[in-house]
Amino acid sequence: MFKLSIITINYNNLGGLMSTITSVQNQTWQGFEYIVIDGGSNDGSKEYLLRHNQYIDYWVSEPDKGIYNAMNKGIKEAKGTYLLFLNSGDHFFNEKVLELNHAVLIQNDLICFNLQMVRNGISKIAKSPANPCFSDLYTTSLPHPATFIKRELFNKVGLYDENLRIVSDWKFFLLALFKFNSSYLKVEQTLSTFYLDGVSTLEDNSHERKLVLNQYFNKFISDYECLIESRKCVNSNRFKMLQEIERTVFGKKIVSLFFRTYVVMFSKKRLRDVLVSKKSL
């Protein structure tokens, strides 16, 4: 059995597929199987897969019923203890990232890394929480191309919901963490690169999210939304109160005193750091 199965799904994205496959085959650690599920592309993707057959353990090119149907096909073929979805166009952060990090694939259900996100040539590193709570996944999700999923977790939570177009992976993570209490590990390393031009980033997914939340967490979701609104109101009122205080003579003195105190404390810290560094020389 393989330690890891990397799964790529593709449909009429030859350029992205080439980038992803190149990234996978260039990894300095090769203790994984590689699976490609193509949706019956007619842009040359199938021919490219035929030419690179030696780098792929399993691939198929046939019509499917959408993104999550294709991903489920990959899950059913996977033999690895852990699965990683690196879909067409995504790629690893560098050639050694698996060599340096595959040792963490031991026991946790979900192992989450950081993700480089690129939009219009500008990139940033997205970091997931060390200990995710419900509010973290209320409107966002774990980074799919940077999260290793234990294969057996799909037996417990279920495969991806093919009735959802763009949030089924979010639903899976939500249920895994907050219904099935799956174990989770956060690794402070960047694993892969994701480009913000896919379906999940261009379409509004709020309707599908509400359907999932109401189906599984309906008993307390209204209370939770009220709590969020209350927090927004408190923060807004607190900001307005600070603005009003600052307008008064007394308030200006307080702000001035706070600023002077902060400058003094910062200066002392800088001086202490300098003295410590000199002692170490």
N, C-alpha and C positions, 0 to 999 in steps of 0.2 A: 504493500500500500504506500502511496506517495504521502509525503508530509503536507504538500500543498497542491491544490488544483487552481490554476489561473484560467478564468473563463472570459472570453471576449465575444460580444455579440455585435453584429454588423449588418447594415442594410444600405446598399448604394453609397458607401463612403470609402471608396478605394484609398484615397489619400490618408484618411484617418487610420484605416486598417493597416496600411504599410507602416505608418509611424508606430502603431501599437505592437505589431509583430516584431519589428526591428528592436524595439525597446526590450521586449521579452527575451528574444534570442541573444541579446547582448549582455544579459545578466551574468555576472561572474559566478554566481551560485545557481546550479541547474537542478536542484533536488525537487523538482515539481513536474507535474504533467500540464500540458497546455491544450485547452479546448476552445475551438472557434465555432460559433453558431451563426451562420449567415442566413438571412431571410430570403434567399433566392434573388440575390442582386443581379442586375443586368448592366453594371458599369465596369466590368472587368475584375470584380472582387473574386469571383469564383475561379477565374483563370489564374489570378495571383495566388490563391490558396493551393491550387494544383502545383504551381511552380515551387512553392515553399512547403510542400507536404512533409519534408523530412524534419521540419522544426515543430510540427504539430502532432500531438498524440491522437487527437480525434477532431474531425471537423465535418460539417454537413452544410449544404447549401440547398435550402428548400423553403417554400413559403411558410410563414408562421402567422400567429394571431396577434402579434404586437411585441413590445419590448419585454414584458414579463413572461410571456409564453416562451420567448427565446431564452430568457435567463433560466426558466424552469427546466428547459431541455438540457441546458448545460449542467444544472444541479443533478439531474437524473443520470447523466453520464459520468459525473465526477467520482473519483476514487480517493481523493485526498482527504486527510484529516481536517484540513482547513480549506476554505474556498475564498478566493479573491476575485472580484469582478472588475476587470480592467477593460472597459468597453472601447469600441472603435474610436480612435482619436485620442484617448487617454494614454499616458505612458509613465514609466517609472521615473522618479526624480533624478536618479543617476544609475550607473551600471552596477554599483556595488551595494545598493540599498538592501537587496535580499541577503547577500552574503553577510552583511553587518547585523541584520535583524532577525533572521529566520530562527534563531535560538529561542525567541520569546514564544514561538508557536508550541506551547506545551499543554496548558490545561484550561485557560479561560475560554468562555463561549465567544466573546467578542473582544478583539484586540485592535484598538483604534490608534492610528497614527495621525500626524498632521498632513494637510493637503495643500499643495500649491494650486491656486486658482488664477486663471489667466483670462482677462477680458480686454480685447482690442490692444493686445501687446503689453498690457500692464498686469503685473502679477503681484499676488500677496499670499501670505501663508495663513491658512485658516486653521485655527486650533480648537479642537473639541475639549470639553471639560474633563477634568481628571475623574470626577465622580458625578456623572450626569444625573440630574433630577428631572421631574416631569416638566417643569417650566423650560428646561433646555430644549426639549423635543416638542414643545407645544407648537412652535411655528417653524422650527428648523429640523435638521436631521443629522445623523452621523455621516461622515464623508464616505460614500460607498466605495470609491476607488482606493480608499486608504484604510479600510476596515476588514480584517480577516474574520471570517465567520466559521465557527466550528460546524462541520458537515452535519453532525447529529442534531444540531439545533433546529434544522429544517424538519426533522421528524417530530420535534416537540411543538414548535410554533406553527409549522405548516409551510408550504411553498408560497411563492409570491402570489398575491391576489390578482388574477388576470382580468378581473372586472374593473380594476383601477388602471387608468392610463399612465399616471405620472407620479403617484405617491406610494406605490406598493412597497418599495424598499423602506420608506419612512414608517409605514405601518408595521412592517416586520420588526424594525428596531424598537419601535414603541412597545409592541406586545412582548418582545423578547425581554426588555428591561423591566417593564412595569406590570406585566401580567404573569410572566414566567420567572421573574427574578433571576435572569441570566447573569453569570459572572462577567466582569468587564475589566479590562486593563487598558490604560492609556500610556502610550509610548511617545515621549517628546522628541520624535524624529519625523522628518518629512518623507513620506513614502512615494507619492505619485503626483502627477500633474493633471489637472482637469480644466477643460476649456469651457467657458460659460457661453456656449452657443447651442446647446442641445434643447430638446423638447422640455425637459424638466425645469430649465432655467428661463425659458421664454414664455411659458404659459402660466396662467393663474391657476394655482392648485388649491385654493382655499375651499372650494366646494367639496372636493374629494376629501380633504382633511376633516372637514366638519362631519361628513358622513361616517368616517372612521371613529372620530371622537364620540359622536352620539351613539354609535353602535356598541362601543366597548367601555366607555367611561361616562355614560349619560347621567349616572346617579350623582356625580359630583362636579361635572363640567360647568354647570351654571354657577355653582358656588365659586369655582376657580376663576371664571371670567369676572365675576363680581369683585373678587379679591384683586385681580389685576387692575380693574378700573379704579378701585379704592386707592391702590398704591399710586396710580397716575395722578389722582386727585390730590393726595397727600403731598406728593413731590411738587406738583404745580403750586399748591398753596404755600408750601415751604419756600419755594423760589420767590413767589410774590412777596412773602413776609420779609425775606432777606433784602429784597429790593427796596421795600418801604423803610426798613430800618436804616439802610445805607443812605437814604436821602436825608435823614435827620442828622443834626450836629453830633449827637451822641453816637449814632451809628457810624458816622465817618471816623470818629475817634477809635471806635472798636476795630473797624477795618484797618485803620492805620497801625494800631497797636499789634494786631494779629500779623500784619505784614512785617513789621519790624522784628517781632519775635521769631517769625519764620526765617528771616534773613540771618539773625544771630545764630539760631540753631543750625542752619545750613553751613554757616561759616565755621562754626566749631567742629562740625562733622568733617568738613574739608581739611581743617587743620589737623584733626586727629588722624585722618587717613594718611596725610603727608608724613606725620611723625612716625606712624606705624611702618610705612614704606621705607623710611630712612633707617629705622632700627633693623629692618630685615636685610639691609645692604651689608 
